[in-house]
């Protein structure tokens, strides 16, 4: 039986570390176009802007993490 949810994950950013020692970043974004019919014009535009701005900031974080990882000194 499926439970009707009251919320939806629209944007997420995950930092993963796997068994081989790899650090992985993952961003998942949902297409909010399907939500448009459930929202007011103002709410939809606010949500769209928020997701856009958050994506820009997450890209900055991703690039910073990547730069730090690329600058590491590896010892054998």
Buried (B, 14 or more C-beta within 10 A) or exposed (E): EEEEEEEEEBBEBEEEEEEEEEEEBEBEBEEBEEBBEEBEEEEBEEBBEEBEEBBEEBEEEBEEEEEEEEEEEEEE
